[in-house]
């Protein structure tokens, strides 16, 4: 991905893997002044229940490469521990490959569930890096990120 923003491809309306179905919601504009890039937002459904979300960020800013990563997800507390984040990432993988052959995924060092998900994806550990003081994640208390390289 280049620092200049290419035209974004159309989002597939539905993506599935295992029990997870992703339903496209919208493209977020990002916030270039804060290093935030446009992103595809999908809701994650299991058995027609909305259990969380997954975002695919398109662009390579310091914020994305060091802090937020290209892929971000959240699973509602009641549905955690069933591998749904992993299934959502695998459902998203064919679309990600259409846009970029490789992405960065990050997690806080103490977010063990996300770290397990990332490792189960087969992503390769790159490093643990400090969150820059000017980054929005720092403003919310984040100080370190573990960074992984994923070729979906």
Buried (B, 14 or more C-beta within 10 A) or exposed (E): BEEEEEEEEEBBEEBEBBBBBBEBEEBBEBEEEEBBBBBBBBBBBBEEEEBBBBBBBBBBBEBBBBBBBBBBBBBEEEBBEBBBBBBBBBBBBEBBEEBBEBBBBBBBEEBEEBBBBBBEBEBEEBEEBEBEEEBBBBEEEBEBBBBBEBBB
